[in-house]
Amino acid sequence: FSCSNCKFVFNFEEPLKRHLKLCYQYPSGISPHVCKLCGEIFSTSKLLNDHEEQAHNKKTQFECKYCKAPFSSSRNLIIHERVHEKEPVSCGICKAQFTYFAPLKVH
């Protein structure tokens, strides 16, 4: 899956969808807050730093059993593995389903 704006390539569709939401906000296609390891885009440097610390910290204790991606918390690993397992999370009001909690919160 590749971004039509900046050409960054993702292994899965969900990260690409999150990336696209912010990528087109930058005319040059380059955000000042892009994770150099996975291409995820953030609206602030704090969010990028938090992401890098949590998702790519060298002190990771958890590894995805499908793609070997490292995670520093079991919660982030569980959320990530839903991409592979396609186990959706549901809205308690309308029962809409999402792969990740973030889109559910926006919904």
Rosetta blueprint (number, residue, H / E / L):
1 F L
2 S E
3 C L
4 S L
5 N L
6 C L
7 K L
8 F L
9 V E
10 F L
11 N L
12 F L
13 E H
14 E H
15 P H
16 L H
17 K H
18 R H
19 H H
20 L H
21 K H
22 L H
23 C H
24 Y L
25 Q L
26 Y L
27 P L
28 S L
29 G L
30 I L
31 S L
32 P L
33 H L
34 V E
35 C L
36 K L
37 L L
38 C L
39 G L
40 E L
41 I E
42 F L
43 S L
44 T L
45 S H
46 K H
47 L H
48 L H
49 N H
50 D H
51 H H
52 E H
53 E H
54 Q H
55 A H
56 H H
57 N L
58 K L
59 K L
60 T L
61 Q L
62 F E
63 E E
64 C L
65 K L
66 Y L
67 C L
68 K L
69 A L
70 P E
71 F E
72 S L
73 S L
74 S H
75 R H
76 N H
77 L H
78 I H
79 I H
80 H H
81 E H
82 R H
83 V H
84 H H
85 E H
86 K L
87 E L
88 P L
89 V E
90 S E
91 C L
92 G L
93 I L
94 C L
95 K L
96 A L
97 Q E
98 F E
99 T L
100 Y L
101 F H
102 A H
103 P H
104 L H
105 K H
106 V H
107 H L
